[in-house]
Amino acid sequence: MKKFAIEIKWGFIFTAAAILWIVFEKSMGWHSELIGKHYLYTNFFGIVAVLIYFLALLDKRKNFYAEGMSWSQGFVSGIILTVVITILSPLSQYITSVFISPEYFENIIEYTVASGRMAREDAEAYFNLSSYILLNTFSALGMGIVTSAIVALFLRKK
């Protein structure tokens, strides 16, 4: 377990940053009056996510591999980080949906139906806690693997 302490630490940091981002989104009105812009603005979290992966793998390179880390070592470390984030993702989504922004699903359903993008039944089937837990879990896994590969490429050092 000590071998993966850095990835576990950064997995918790990532999850905390994601929750803080949701608080920021809500405070900006992206879960209520500006919900129509949410789909666009929420993507800016990607910058934060890549930065956290970069810092995590840099930490691993400096404090575990003594400044020398191959691409494959960085990629494996990134995969482990991704697994930690993926495991924490349902908890993060639950905290978001129940405590931080419980009105989000109702607001996005109303917006989607009113704008003619979905029928009410389809919107209700898509915008709910269960659906978002699945969506976020698989998104964390997929995006984490891609991010790990790219960041490890930049941080490799012999």
Secondary structure as GFF3:
##gff-version 3
##sequence-region A 1 158
A	DSSP	three_ten_helix	2	4	.	.	.	ID=ss1
A	DSSP	alpha_helix	5	27	.	.	.	ID=ss2
A	DSSP	three_ten_helix	35	37	.	.	.	ID=ss3
A	DSSP	alpha_helix	38	41	.	.	.	ID=ss4
A	DSSP	three_ten_helix	42	44	.	.	.	ID=ss5
A	DSSP	alpha_helix	45	63	.	.	.	ID=ss6
A	DSSP	alpha_helix	71	95	.	.	.	ID=ss7
A	DSSP	pi_helix	96	100	.	.	.	ID=ss8
A	DSSP	alpha_helix	104	114	.	.	.	ID=ss9
A	DSSP	alpha_helix	120	126	.	.	.	ID=ss10
A	DSSP	alpha_helix	129	155	.	.	.	ID=ss11
###
